[in-house]
């Protein structure tokens, strides 16, 4: 049994592990379902990450047992321990050759930090029981890649009890996420890998731009697909829907893009870093400093190679440009902000994707031929990748339009749309069976 088969789009997970756990969960009395979720999630994590499950257990015990409402020293102690373990794991990846980051550590540590902060500030009025807190930390739909939902967001009502309507919607979200991951993200990933194998020094400018958009859409549908699968499973188990993406490519600028992209991560940095530092309340200089800290931490959180710091720095510069320099111009001509999203965001994803600075520089000279001679290299090389992934690219662009997904949401009970989703889901399963399944991209962070 391979690790990829245990991931959400894997055959073993979808047709063995998940159905078995749903049956066990539904047979468990509602008051004990936190215990079922906790132990089931631990077993699942141990199957994927047997060498580092002890880190997860240690952090769960510390954060669930030692937490106390309104206790400043306990909050500082536990948050410091959480951050120290996360930093140590990331430093180990840099200093130890071949060392891997424990799967999901960036996500479950951030949930633990938010839990401690909410207990201290009073967002959580009372401390949950041990198994309620432990369940929140390790629940398997959010354990590997988030979303980083707050405790209050998940436990705002009668949890652990889903009606038929909620369960049906959860299954639809799960199927939709599988289709996005397998039929769009994985296929566009093949195009990006083809470009990488050709060599960036040998591609033309049109192919470089095609690759930039292809990688952008691949990342989007990979992570949005995962988020929909996670949200769907949580709804099946009786938790509320957690939104993690809100049509980011319909944004009015770069800042607006990141309010819509990976919403729970952005909210974490806003609520637990930016606002505690003072936000934008104390003048421009302080706001710039606070944004710098947020984006520095964002870059470091995503990875330790230099490209992530460059990526964060470029995004910070673009956001400062929009917020403090070009604000009036962008208000008067909103099309300029949308051009930022459709031209500059794909360029930043190229920076995100290529770790080697030399290769990154080479790719940039292909994107912008006035810095090199990319336009003259194999001028027709874009045709074959476009022919191979043309349908996927067209569908990807169509789904970026809010009206398209809005139509699907408004008519989600339509029998024809349900049959189409059902057929696409089984086609995706067929694709998984006949090919090697690609792991989710954010498992690396």
N, C-alpha and C positions, 0 to 999 in steps of 0.2 A: 504494500500500500504506500504510494508515493505521497509526498507532502502536498503536491498540487491537487491530488484527488481529495484532500481534506479541506481545501479552500472552498469558499462559497459556491464557486462555479464548477466544482469538481463533482464527478459522478458519485463517488462514495459518499460525499457529504449530502448531496441533494436527495439521493434515493435510499440511503441507509441511515446515516447518523441523524440527519434532521428529522425524518419521520419517526424514528425510534424515540428521539428525545421529546418530540411533540406528544407522543402517546404517554410517555412517562410523566411529562409535565401536566397533562390534562387529567391523568389519574391521581395526581397528588392533590390533597385538599388545599384549597386556596391559601390558607394561613401558613402552609409549609412550602409554598412554591419558591420562596426566596432560597430555601435550602437546596431544592432541586436544581435551580438555576446556578447556584454557586458551585456545587459539586460537579454538575454536568459541564460547566464552563471550564473548571479546573482540569477535568479529564481531557476535554477537547484541546486545551492549551498544551497539556503535557504530551499529547500525541504529536503536536506540531513542533513544540519547543521543549524537548525533554531535558536538555542540559541547563536551561535557565528558569525552569518553573519555580525553583526555590527563591529566586529574586521576587517573583510575583507573590508567592506565599508570604515571604518576609514583609514586603510592603503592605500587603493586605492586613496582616496581623497588627503591625504597628499603627497603621492609619485607622483601623476599625476599633482597636482596643484602647489606644491612648488619646483619641480625639475627645475634646471637651468643648461645650459651647462657651463662647465669650472668654476663652482662656488664651491670652496673648502668647504666653511662653510656650504652651503646648503647640499652638499653631505654628510659631516660629521654629520650634524644634522639629516638628514633623515635616513641614515644608522644606526645611534645610536638609533633612535626611532624604526626602524625595528627590530634590534637585541634585544633591551630591551623588546619589546612585545613578541618576540619569546622566550626569556629567561624566562620571567614572566610566559608564558603559560606552559613551561616545568617544572619550579619550582613548579607551582601550582599542576601539576600532581604528584609530589613527596610528597608535604606537605599536600595536601587536600585529604582525603580518598575518593576514588571513583571518583575523578576528571578525566576527559578525555581531551586529547589534541584536540583542534579544528581541524577538518579534513582538511588536506592539508596545514596547516599553515607553515610547514617546507619548502614546495615547493614554495608557492607563495611569501613568504618572501625572499627566495634566488633569485627569479626572480626580485624582487624589488631592492635588493641590487646590483645585476649585472646591472640593468638599471641605477641606480644612478652613479655607478662607470664608466660605459661606457659613460655617459653624461659628467662626469668630465674629463676623459682622452681623449675625442675626438673620441672614437670609433663610437659614434653617433654624427654626425656633427651638427645636429639641433634637437631641442626638438620636439617630436611628438605632435600632438593635444591631447587634454584631452581624447577623446574617443579611439584614437589609443593606447595611453599608458594604459588606463583602460582595453581595450580589451586584450592587451598583459598580463596584470596581472591576469585576471580572466577567460580567455578562457577555457571552461569546459573540453576539451580533456586533458589539462595539469594541471588543477586546483587541483585535488585531490592527484595525485602521480607523477607529472612531466610528461615527462622529463623537466629538467630545461634549456630550450633553451634560448639563448640570444635574445634580441630584433632584432639585426642585422641579426641573423640567420633565423628568421621567416619572416622578412620584407625586404629581400634582393632583391626582384623583384616585379612583378605584383601580389600582393596578392589578395585574395577574389574572384579570378576568376579561376576556375578549368575547364580544358577541359575534354572531354569525356574520354580520355586516362588516365588522372590523377585521375579522379573520379573512374574509373574502378579499377585502381591499389589500390586506397584507400579502396574500398569495399573488395578487396581480402585480404589486410592487416588486416582489421577489422575482417573478417571471420577467418583468420589464428590465430589471437590473441585470439579469443573466443575459438577455438579448443584447443590451448595450455593451456589456463586457465582451461577449464572445463574437457577436456579429459585426460590431463596429470597432471597439478598441483593439481587439486582438488582430483583426485584419489590417487596420491602419498601422499597427505595430510591425507587421511584415514589411510594409513599404519603408518605414523608417530604418529597419534592419537592412534592407536592400541598399538604401543610400549609404549606410555606414560601411557595408561591405565593399561598395564601389570605391569608397575613399573620398573624403570631402574635397581633396585637391583635384579630383577628376570630374566633379559635377558642374553643371551649368547654373547660371543664376535662376532660370525658371524652375529647375529641379530643386534648387536650394529653398526657394520660397514654397514650393509644393511640399517639401519635407517639413518646413517650419509649421505650415498649417496642418499637415498630417499628424505631426507629433502633438500639436496643441489639442486637436480633436481626440487623439488617442488618450492623452492624459485625462481630458475632461470626461469622456465616456467610460473610461476605466474607473475613475474615482466616483463619478456620479452613479454609475452602475452599482458599485459596491455600496454606496450610501443608500440607494434604493433597496438593495437586498437587505441591508441591516435594518432599515426602517420597516420593511415588510415583515421581517421575522419578529421584531419587537411588537408590532401590531398583532401578530398571531398570538403572542404570549401575553397580550393585554396591556401593553404600554402605548402611550400616545405617539403619533407620528413626529419624527424629528427631521426638520428640514436642514439640509446641508448645502444645497445649491439652489439659486433663484435666478435662472436665466442670466448668467454673468456676461455672456456675449451680447446682451441687449443693454449693457451698462452705458452710462453717459460719460465715462472716463475711467482712468485707471483706479482711482480711489473707490469709485462706485463698483467697479469690477470686483475688487477685493471685499466689498461689503456683501457681495452676492456669491462669491467663490469660497468654498470651505467655510461656511458661515460659522460653524461652532468653534473652529480654531481662531478666526478673527474676533469672535465675541470673547474668547478666553483672553487673548492679548489685550483687548479693549478693557475688560472688566477687572483683570488681575494685574495688569502692567500699566497700560496707558492712563487710565483714570486715577489709580493710586498715585502715580507720579505727578498728577496735576492736570492731565489732559491738555486742553487748549485754553484753560482758564486764566493763565498767568502771563499772557503776552506771547508774541511770535517766537521769541528766542526759546522760551521754555517748551512751547509746542513742538518746535523743530527738534529740540533735544529729546523730548519724549517719543516722537516718531522715530528718531534715530535709534533709540534703545529698543523699541518694538521691532523694527525691521532688522536690527542686528541679531536679536534673539530669534526672529523668524528664520533668518538665514542659517544660523547655527543649529536651530532645531531640525531643519531639513537635511543638513549634512555638514561634514567637516572639510570638504574639498573647497578650493578657492572659488569655484564657479558659483557656489551657493551664496557666498558673500558678495560676489559681483552682481548676481541676480537681485539680491536684496537691495544693494546700493543703487542699482539702476531704477528699481521700482520706487525706492525712497525719493530719488531725484525727480521722477515723473510726478509723484504725488505732491511733492513740495512745489513743483512747477504749476500744477493745476490749482493748488490750494492758495498759494501766496503771490504768484506772478501772473498767471494767465487766467485767473478766475473770471474777471469781467469779460474777457474775450471769449471764453468758453460759454459763459451765460448768453452772450449775444449771438454766438455761432455754435450751437450745440453739436453740429456735425463734426467739429474738430475733435471733441471729446470721443465721439464714436470712432473716428479715425485712429485715435490713440489705441482704442481697444482692438481694432481690426488690423492695425499695422504693427504697433509697438508691442502689444502683448505676445503675439507669436514670436517676435524676436527675443523677448525675455525668456520664453519657454525654450528656445534654442540654447540660451545661456544656462538654463536650468538642466538641460539634458546632457550637455557635453562637459565632462569633468576636466579634461586635459586642456590647459590654456592654449597650447600650440594648435591643437585641433579646433578649438573654439575660434581662435583668430583666423584660421584657414576658412572655416565655415562663414565667418562674417565677411571675408573678402569675396565669397561667392554670393552672399545676399546683396552686398553693395559693391558692384563691380568697379566703381570708380576708385576703390581701394586695391583692386587687383584686376584680374582678367577673367573673372568667372563667366561673363556673358559669352565668351568665345570658346569655352570648353564644352565639347560635345553638345551642340545647341539643340539637338533633337532627343536628348536622353530622358526628357520628362515624359515622353509619350508612353513608354512601356509601363512605368509605375502608375500613370494616370489611367491607362486602360485596365490595369489589374485591380485598382481600388476606386475606380470612378464612381461606381454605385454607392460604395460606403461613404465616399466624400460627399456625394450629393445628399444622401440621407442625413449625414452629420450636419451639413449646413441647414437643411430643412428643419431639423429638430432644435436648432439654435433659435428659431423664430418663436417667441412666446405664444403667438396665436396658434401654432401647430400643436404644441403640447397642451395649450389651454383647451383646444377643441377636444383632444383626447380625454382630458380630465372631465370636461362637461358631459361627454358622452361615454363615460367609462362603463355604464351599464348597458350600452348598446350591444346586442347579441353579435352583430357582425364584427365589431371591434374586439370583442372577447374571443371570437373564433380566430381572428387574425393574430392576436397576441398568443393564443394557444399554439397556432401553427408555427409562428416564429420561435417560440420557446423550444418546441421539439426539433426545429431545424438547428437551433443553437446547440441543443444536446447532441444532435448528430455530428455537428462540427467538433464538439469536444471529444466525442468517441473516436473520430477518425484522425484527429490531430493531437499534438502535444499541447496541453493547456498552459497558457502563460500565466505566471503568478501576477497578482495585483501589484501595480507599480508602487503604491505607497507602503507596501510591506518593507521597503528598504529604509524608511525614515523613522 
